[in-house]
Structures are given as C-alpha cells and as structure tokens.
Amino acid sequence: MTDEESTPPLLAAREGPDRLAAALPAAPDARADTIRAVRDRAEADPASVADALPGLAVLFDDEADTVRLLTAKTFLAVAEADPTAVPTEPLRAALDDEFYYVRGRAAQALGRVARATGGADPTLVARLLNGLSLEREESRERYAGALADVALGVPDALRTVSPDLADSLGDGDVRVRYHLATALAALAVAHPGRVEAVADRLRERLEDEDPHVAGRAAEALGYAGVDCDPPTPAEDGDDAHAFAAERAAFARDPDSSTRERLGADLRGGHDAVAERVGVPDEPDGPPGLPPGVGPGGRPF
C-alpha cells in the first residue's frame, strides 16, 4: 500500500468537497483522527498535500474545533514550504473562526504567503492589526508574526501603519514585542521616515528585558537614521546578548557595510531568531481541556 492509498482523505479532497465529506467518519473524534493524519503528512511531505488544499478547505466549516484547527495547521505546514501553493480565501475566512487557535494559525499562514508573494492588501493588514488588540494572548503572537512576515515581504503594505505597530511594542508577550520590532526594522529599511516618527516608542524598548527585542529596536533606529545611544548589553557570552550588542553598536554608528550585512540577516535570519525567542504551546483540541487531551478524553 502506498502512502497516498493509506491517506484516503487526500484522494477524496482532490475530487471535491462532496467526495471528501463522504470519505470522512461521522463521529467528530474519528474525523479529527483522520485529519490529524493529513496534518502529519503535510508536515512531513508538504508537496504531497498541496494540491489537495482546495478540497480540504471545506473542513474550515466543520463543527468540531479540533478538525478546523488541524485543517489550519495543514494549510500552515504547506505555507511554510511552498506559500504559492496555498489558497488564501479559506484562510481569510478562518480569521473569523470562533476558536482563537484557528484564527492564529490562519493569520500565520497568511503572513507566510504574503512574505513570499508580496500580496498583502489593506484589508488583510487591518485584520492583522486588529488582532494585536482583540486577540487572546495565545494567538496574538501569531498575528504579530504575520505582520513581521508582511514587512519582510512587502514593506510598502505597512508604510502608513507604523504608529499602530508601535502602539503594541509594550505588549506583555515577548514574542509579540519581538515580531513588531522586527516589522518596524524591516519597514525602516524601505521607509525610514515612517519609523523615525515612532522613534520614542522604539527607544523605550532599547532596555527591554529580552535582548532580541532590544536588538531589533536598536536595529530599526539605526536603519531610520535616528540618533540614539543604546545601552551595551552585558557580555554573557550567549547568542542573545551578542545579537543585541551588535545592533546597539550599529545604532550608534550605522555604517553602510554593517547596514547591508544586518539587512541580509534580517531577511534571512528572522525565523531562526524567532524560534529562540519562543513559540507558544498549542493544543490540537478546543479550549478547556488539559494539555494532550482532546474531545471525549482522547489523547491527541
């Protein structure tokens, strides 16, 4: 039996939503188990799932929170590998989902697509910005990450919203602060004047408790040409403090060669730094259940 034959929903999804509906179990927990296998396949071999995404999109309307979340994770897994293969309309609709983890994953996938394709219209930007103030902490980081992706891929889309990005720089979640400082750094490369206008908010983050946030804030100020004197981080010998120290030095003396090198690292190294800052733990099931437990007490 081939891998594809062992995952019938993929075959059914390629034939359309009616065929997929007929292939799925009626019980929500069994349906979730089936889609979990699809999610696992997407994470292991995204290319083998990409052409089934249009058919799988109907699962964003499933009554089970777990199924919708696993569907969003499937779309995200493909978006991480081949953003151009991901249909965005189902993800945009999923930003209205009642389950905040589904909304967060949808936002994250849309950010990946925007970064790769340069496609981010004002409506999407507005939805992502709204998420910074309206979303729960568990998903807010993903909206901020999507805005960082937009800034890295199509900074023009954010050129008028630097005050909105700066307004959330003091968020209690370090991951939100890091992503927004990154978004402002990327925006400063393309539109330094837009970031100069929010320099005071960035200066407040120069002494952030997290060195990655402080470093990105200094980097943004350097790109924007704002005079500043960031504190020199303590020499702890770790990557985080080295990251901050290098960018603090750049902010004090933003020479062109360092600007070029840090700019390349900003575009190519953001994801690795974001992983060091941390990502939230997230269940596959609805809220109110212990970690690792799905509907009916079933493990996931």
URBEL-V344929 format. One record per backbone hydrogen bond with DSSP energy under -1.0 kcal/mol. NH is the residue of the N-H (numbers start at 1). CO is the residue of the C=O. E is the energy in kcal/mol with one decimal. If there is no record, write none. Layout:
nh = <NH:NH>
co = <CO:CO>
e = <E:E>
//
This chain:
nh = <6:7:10:12:13:14:15:20:21:22:23:24:31:32:33:34:35:36:37:38:39:40:41:42:43:44:45:48:49:50:52:53:56:57:59:60:61:62:68:69:70:71:72:73:74:75:76:77:78:79:80:82:85:86:92:93:94:96:97:103:104:105:106:107:108:109:110:111:112:113:114:115:116:117:118:125:126:127:128:129:130:131:132:133:134:135:139:140:143:144:145:146:147:148:149:150:151:152:153:154:157:158:159:161:165:166:167:168:169:171:177:178:179:180:181:182:183:184:185:186:187:188:189:190:191:194:195:196:197:198:199:202:203:204:205:206:208:214:215:216:217:218:219:220:221:222:223:224:225:226:236:242:243:244:245:246:247:248:249:250:251:252:253:255:259:260:261:262:263:264:265:266:267:268:269:273:274:275:276:277:278:293:294:297:298:300>
co = <2:4:7:8:9:10:12:16:17:18:19:20:27:28:29:30:31:32:33:34:35:36:37:38:39:40:41:45:46:46:49:50:52:53:56:57:58:59:64:65:66:67:68:69:70:71:72:73:74:75:76:78:82:83:88:89:90:93:94:99:100:101:102:103:104:105:106:107:108:109:110:111:112:113:114:121:122:123:124:125:126:127:129:130:130:131:136:136:139:140:141:142:143:144:145:146:147:148:149:150:154:155:156:158:161:162:163:165:166:168:173:174:175:176:177:178:179:180:181:182:183:184:185:186:187:191:191:192:193:195:196:198:199:200:202:203:205:210:211:212:213:214:215:216:217:218:219:220:222:221:234:238:239:240:241:242:243:244:245:246:247:248:249:253:255:256:257:258:259:260:261:262:263:264:265:269:270:271:272:273:274:290:298:294:295:292>
e = <-1.4:-1.2:-1.6:-2.6:-2.9:-1.6:-1.1:-2.0:-2.7:-1.8:-1.1:-1.1:-2.6:-2.4:-1.9:-1.9:-2.4:-2.4:-1.4:-1.2:-2.7:-2.7:-2.0:-2.5:-2.2:-1.8:-3.2:-1.4:-1.6:-1.5:-1.9:-1.4:-2.2:-1.5:-2.3:-2.0:-1.8:-1.5:-2.0:-2.6:-2.5:-2.0:-2.3:-2.4:-1.9:-2.3:-2.3:-2.4:-1.7:-2.4:-2.3:-3.7:-2.0:-1.5:-2.6:-2.2:-1.7:-1.8:-1.8:-1.8:-2.4:-2.2:-2.4:-2.5:-2.3:-2.4:-2.4:-2.1:-1.9:-2.2:-2.6:-2.5:-1.7:-2.6:-2.4:-2.2:-2.5:-2.1:-2.4:-2.5:-2.4:-1.5:-1.0:-1.1:-2.2:-1.7:-1.3:-2.0:-1.2:-2.2:-2.3:-2.0:-2.0:-2.0:-2.1:-2.4:-2.5:-2.2:-2.0:-3.7:-2.0:-1.9:-1.2:-1.6:-2.1:-2.6:-1.8:-1.1:-1.7:-1.9:-1.9:-2.5:-2.4:-2.4:-2.4:-2.3:-2.5:-2.3:-2.0:-2.6:-2.3:-2.3:-1.3:-1.1:-3.5:-1.0:-1.0:-2.5:-1.3:-1.6:-1.6:-1.5:-2.7:-1.4:-1.2:-1.4:-1.9:-2.2:-2.6:-2.3:-2.5:-2.2:-2.4:-2.6:-2.1:-2.2:-2.5:-2.0:-1.0:-2.4:-1.7:-1.8:-2.5:-2.0:-2.5:-2.3:-1.4:-2.3:-2.2:-1.6:-2.2:-1.6:-1.8:-2.3:-2.2:-2.4:-2.1:-3.1:-2.3:-1.9:-1.9:-2.6:-1.9:-2.5:-3.2:-1.9:-2.8:-1.7:-1.2:-2.0:-1.8:-2.0:-4.4:-1.6:-1.3:-1.0>
//
